Every structure is written in C-alpha cells, then in structure tokens.
Amino acid sequence: MFWSLVPLVVACVVLAGIVGMCSFAPGGPGAGPAPDYDAPAALKADADALRIPIRVPALPDGWRANSGSRAGIEAGRTDPSGQAGRAVSSTVGYLTPTGMYMALTQSNADEEKLVGSIDSDMAPTGTQDVDGVRWVVYDGGDGVEPVWTTRLNGPTGPAQIAIRGAGGTDEYRTLSAAVQKQPPLTAKAK
C-alpha cells in the first residue's frame, strides 16, 4: 500500500511547486488599479445598438469609468396601447475621486421595472431635486445602496435613468447633474 501512494505524493509535490511559481491576486482594495473603460465610445455603441436615448454624462475631474454592460428586462415597459414589452438598459460604472463605485443605468423601462431589475426589494422613500429635476429615491433598508431614478425626455423619446452606488448624497447629486444636463446621443441610422 505504501508504494501505491508514492506516485500520488510525487504528483502533489510537483503540483505544489507549479502553483508556488504562479501568483493569485483576487480583486478588492489594494489589488491594483481599476481597469479603464471608454464610456463615451461604449455609450455611443449602446445608443446605436439599443435604439434608446442615451446620454454621456459630463463628469468633473477625478471621476473615471471602469465598467459597462447591457441588459434586457422582460415585460419591462408598457407601450402606449397598454401591452407589456421587453425593455433594454445600458449601465456604466464610475469610480468617484475618493474611489467609491457608482453605476449609471439608462433604459426604456418603466420606473418600477427598472428599479426592480436592480433590486426587487426597493421602495420609494422620498425625492431629491437636482437643478430642477425631480429624482425619486428608492431604499431597501440597512446595508442596501439607494437607487435614484428619473425620467428624462428628449427629441427621440424618454429614457428612465437610475443611479446607485456606494457614494453619498454628494456623489449621487454630481452624477445626476452630469447626466441630466446632456442631450441624448444621435443613434446611427439603420
């Protein structure tokens, strides 16, 4: 029996030696710089592909994009005839100057459906006025990041905007102001 374990022990020693030469650095604080993300190019591509009004926020110095995604929301919007339809969304993540993560989602979804796609346990708890635009604040309780949302109208139709993240009220207000001041991008003709 001893001799049958020898190959297993040798394999373990070799594997340990190989793993020892490799390094593993999981993400998190101190794991290195966050990736750069070309938000203007990504948002332009999203406007072309999703065919919804999308704005590129004009953020102050120190803010930088680090991620993005697209998603679908089944039965996420109600058309003028009252029929439920699929909605789409574009999300870009930003890091504030202090390193807090904030996400900006732009969609053609109805307010409740968009907020529910972010966190289904949210409820409206109040409003915030940002330069004359009313943002509805949703909260999910202790330890849950709030969601601020508003509907912005534009020449190609309305867009539901949602902001969430680890920042405080100042960061929410900064990102809100930066997106609501911008006109929607012009989608490339099909």
QUIGIQUI-V573001 format. One record per residue. N is the residue number from 1. PHI is phi in radians with two decimals (999 if undefined). OMEGA is omega in whole degrees, -180 to 180 (999 if undefined). D_LAST is the distance of its C-alpha to the last C-alpha in Angstrom with 2 decimals. Layout:
BEGIN
n->N phi->PHI omega->OMEGA d_last->D_LAST
n->N phi->PHI omega->OMEGA d_last->D_LAST
END
This chain:
BEGIN
n->1 phi->999 omega->180 d_last->71.73
n->2 phi->-0.99 omega->-176 d_last->71.76
n->3 phi->-1.21 omega->178 d_last->70.70
n->4 phi->-1.31 omega->178 d_last->67.72
n->5 phi->-1.49 omega->-178 d_last->66.31
n->6 phi->-0.99 omega->179 d_last->66.64
n->7 phi->-1.06 omega->178 d_last->63.40
n->8 phi->-1.16 omega->179 d_last->61.52
n->9 phi->-1.13 omega->179 d_last->63.02
n->10 phi->-1.08 omega->179 d_last->62.19
n->11 phi->-1.07 omega->179 d_last->58.56
n->12 phi->-1.13 omega->179 d_last->58.35
n->13 phi->-1.13 omega->179 d_last->59.87
n->14 phi->-1.11 omega->179 d_last->57.44
n->15 phi->-1.08 omega->178 d_last->54.44
n->16 phi->-1.08 omega->178 d_last->55.73
n->17 phi->-1.16 omega->179 d_last->56.10
n->18 phi->-1.16 omega->-180 d_last->52.54
n->19 phi->-1.11 omega->179 d_last->51.13
n->20 phi->-1.10 omega->179 d_last->53.39
n->21 phi->-1.42 omega->179 d_last->51.73
n->22 phi->-1.62 omega->176 d_last->48.28
n->23 phi->-2.19 omega->180 d_last->47.24
n->24 phi->-2.29 omega->-180 d_last->45.25
n->25 phi->-2.22 omega->179 d_last->43.87
n->26 phi->-1.12 omega->180 d_last->42.19
n->27 phi->-1.16 omega->180 d_last->39.86
n->28 phi->2.34 omega->-179 d_last->41.34
n->29 phi->-0.99 omega->177 d_last->43.29
n->30 phi->1.43 omega->-178 d_last->44.65
n->31 phi->-1.47 omega->-180 d_last->42.55
n->32 phi->2.07 omega->-178 d_last->40.95
n->33 phi->-1.21 omega->176 d_last->38.17
n->34 phi->-1.22 omega->-179 d_last->35.00
n->35 phi->-1.18 omega->173 d_last->31.92
n->36 phi->-1.52 omega->-178 d_last->29.65
n->37 phi->-2.44 omega->-179 d_last->26.01
n->38 phi->-1.45 omega->-176 d_last->23.39
n->39 phi->-1.07 omega->-180 d_last->22.23
n->40 phi->-1.01 omega->180 d_last->20.15
n->41 phi->-1.18 omega->-180 d_last->18.06
n->42 phi->-1.15 omega->-180 d_last->17.92
n->43 phi->-1.18 omega->176 d_last->17.02
n->44 phi->-1.12 omega->178 d_last->14.14
n->45 phi->-1.11 omega->178 d_last->12.87
n->46 phi->-1.15 omega->178 d_last->13.64
n->47 phi->-1.06 omega->179 d_last->11.85
n->48 phi->-1.18 omega->-175 d_last->8.50
n->49 phi->-1.40 omega->-174 d_last->9.57
n->50 phi->-1.53 omega->179 d_last->11.57
n->51 phi->1.05 omega->175 d_last->9.78
n->52 phi->-2.19 omega->178 d_last->13.33
n->53 phi->-1.17 omega->-180 d_last->15.24
n->54 phi->-2.20 omega->180 d_last->16.68
n->55 phi->-1.96 omega->173 d_last->19.44
n->56 phi->-1.78 omega->-178 d_last->21.16
n->57 phi->-1.14 omega->177 d_last->24.87
n->58 phi->-1.69 omega->-175 d_last->27.23
n->59 phi->-1.51 omega->178 d_last->30.07
n->60 phi->-1.22 omega->178 d_last->33.51
n->61 phi->-0.97 omega->178 d_last->35.01
n->62 phi->1.75 omega->176 d_last->36.04
n->63 phi->-1.48 omega->175 d_last->33.07
n->64 phi->-2.57 omega->180 d_last->30.92
n->65 phi->-1.31 omega->178 d_last->28.07
n->66 phi->-2.36 omega->-179 d_last->29.12
n->67 phi->-2.89 omega->177 d_last->26.73
n->68 phi->-2.86 omega->179 d_last->23.50
n->69 phi->-2.82 omega->173 d_last->21.98
n->70 phi->-2.11 omega->178 d_last->19.50
n->71 phi->-2.63 omega->174 d_last->20.93
n->72 phi->-1.98 omega->179 d_last->20.61
n->73 phi->-2.22 omega->-179 d_last->23.14
n->74 phi->-1.10 omega->-178 d_last->24.17
n->75 phi->0.92 omega->-175 d_last->25.00
n->76 phi->-1.49 omega->180 d_last->24.08
n->77 phi->-2.53 omega->177 d_last->23.04
n->78 phi->-1.97 omega->-179 d_last->24.29
n->79 phi->-1.38 omega->-177 d_last->22.09
n->80 phi->-0.99 omega->179 d_last->23.68
n->81 phi->-1.48 omega->179 d_last->25.35
n->82 phi->1.63 omega->180 d_last->27.10
n->83 phi->-1.48 omega->176 d_last->25.40
n->84 phi->-1.36 omega->180 d_last->24.91
n->85 phi->-2.45 omega->179 d_last->21.55
n->86 phi->-1.31 omega->176 d_last->20.25
n->87 phi->-1.90 omega->178 d_last->19.41
n->88 phi->-2.23 omega->178 d_last->17.94
n->89 phi->-2.56 omega->176 d_last->19.36
n->90 phi->-2.18 omega->-179 d_last->19.26
n->91 phi->-2.18 omega->173 d_last->22.74
n->92 phi->-2.18 omega->177 d_last->24.18
n->93 phi->-1.69 omega->-180 d_last->27.91
n->94 phi->-2.20 omega->170 d_last->30.01
n->95 phi->-1.83 omega->178 d_last->33.63
n->96 phi->-1.31 omega->177 d_last->35.72
n->97 phi->-1.02 omega->179 d_last->38.30
n->98 phi->-1.64 omega->176 d_last->40.88
n->99 phi->1.56 omega->178 d_last->38.87
n->100 phi->-1.38 omega->179 d_last->37.86
n->101 phi->-1.54 omega->176 d_last->34.59
n->102 phi->-2.30 omega->-180 d_last->32.22
n->103 phi->-2.01 omega->177 d_last->28.89
n->104 phi->-1.99 omega->179 d_last->26.12
n->105 phi->-2.00 omega->178 d_last->23.86
n->106 phi->-2.14 omega->-170 d_last->20.96
n->107 phi->-2.65 omega->170 d_last->19.79
n->108 phi->-1.80 omega->180 d_last->18.89
n->109 phi->-1.36 omega->170 d_last->22.21
n->110 phi->-1.25 omega->-176 d_last->25.34
n->111 phi->-0.90 omega->-175 d_last->27.97
n->112 phi->-1.11 omega->-179 d_last->30.44
n->113 phi->-1.22 omega->179 d_last->28.00
n->114 phi->-1.17 omega->179 d_last->26.53
n->115 phi->-1.09 omega->178 d_last->30.08
n->116 phi->-1.11 omega->178 d_last->31.27
n->117 phi->-1.28 omega->177 d_last->28.70
n->118 phi->-1.47 omega->178 d_last->30.25
n->119 phi->-2.76 omega->-174 d_last->33.83
n->120 phi->-1.31 omega->-178 d_last->34.99
n->121 phi->-1.77 omega->-178 d_last->38.38
n->122 phi->-1.60 omega->175 d_last->37.34
n->123 phi->-2.43 omega->178 d_last->38.68
n->124 phi->-1.15 omega->-178 d_last->38.18
n->125 phi->-2.19 omega->-179 d_last->41.19
n->126 phi->2.89 omega->179 d_last->40.57
n->127 phi->-2.39 omega->173 d_last->38.33
n->128 phi->-2.30 omega->175 d_last->37.86
n->129 phi->-1.72 omega->178 d_last->37.15
n->130 phi->-2.10 omega->179 d_last->35.18
n->131 phi->0.90 omega->176 d_last->35.26
n->132 phi->1.56 omega->177 d_last->35.07
n->133 phi->-1.82 omega->-178 d_last->32.41
n->134 phi->-1.55 omega->177 d_last->33.88
n->135 phi->-1.86 omega->176 d_last->33.12
n->136 phi->-1.53 omega->-179 d_last->34.50
n->137 phi->-1.76 omega->175 d_last->36.43
n->138 phi->-1.87 omega->-180 d_last->36.63
n->139 phi->-2.32 omega->180 d_last->39.43
n->140 phi->-2.09 omega->179 d_last->40.49
n->141 phi->1.79 omega->-177 d_last->44.02
n->142 phi->-1.04 omega->176 d_last->45.89
n->143 phi->1.36 omega->-179 d_last->44.02
n->144 phi->-1.87 omega->179 d_last->40.54
n->145 phi->-1.17 omega->178 d_last->38.14
n->146 phi->-1.21 omega->174 d_last->37.14
n->147 phi->-2.11 omega->172 d_last->33.62
n->148 phi->-1.82 omega->-179 d_last->32.71
n->149 phi->-2.48 omega->176 d_last->29.85
n->150 phi->-2.65 omega->176 d_last->28.51
n->151 phi->-1.90 omega->179 d_last->25.73
n->152 phi->-1.89 omega->178 d_last->24.00
n->153 phi->-1.57 omega->178 d_last->22.37
n->154 phi->-2.65 omega->-177 d_last->19.75
n->155 phi->-1.11 omega->180 d_last->17.80
n->156 phi->-1.82 omega->178 d_last->14.86
n->157 phi->2.10 omega->-178 d_last->17.51
n->158 phi->-1.50 omega->173 d_last->20.11
n->159 phi->-2.35 omega->175 d_last->20.24
n->160 phi->-1.60 omega->-177 d_last->23.31
n->161 phi->-1.94 omega->176 d_last->24.71
n->162 phi->-2.35 omega->178 d_last->27.45
n->163 phi->-2.21 omega->175 d_last->29.75
n->164 phi->-2.56 omega->177 d_last->32.40
n->165 phi->2.77 omega->-175 d_last->34.64
n->166 phi->-1.51 omega->-179 d_last->38.12
n->167 phi->-1.29 omega->177 d_last->38.41
n->168 phi->-1.60 omega->-178 d_last->40.55
n->169 phi->-0.98 omega->180 d_last->39.90
n->170 phi->-1.06 omega->180 d_last->39.50
n->171 phi->-1.20 omega->176 d_last->36.65
n->172 phi->-1.07 omega->-179 d_last->34.91
n->173 phi->-1.14 omega->-180 d_last->35.38
n->174 phi->-1.09 omega->-179 d_last->34.14
n->175 phi->-1.19 omega->177 d_last->30.85
n->176 phi->-1.04 omega->-180 d_last->30.46
n->177 phi->-1.08 omega->-176 d_last->31.07
n->178 phi->-1.15 omega->-179 d_last->28.80
n->179 phi->-1.52 omega->-175 d_last->25.69
n->180 phi->-1.26 omega->180 d_last->26.50
n->181 phi->-1.35 omega->-173 d_last->27.02
n->182 phi->-1.61 omega->174 d_last->23.52
n->183 phi->-1.34 omega->177 d_last->20.62
n->184 phi->-1.14 omega->175 d_last->17.35
n->185 phi->-1.18 omega->175 d_last->14.88
n->186 phi->-1.55 omega->180 d_last->11.92
n->187 phi->-1.26 omega->178 d_last->8.73
n->188 phi->-1.13 omega->-180 d_last->6.40
n->189 phi->-1.14 omega->179 d_last->3.80
n->190 phi->-1.34 omega->999 d_last->0.00
END
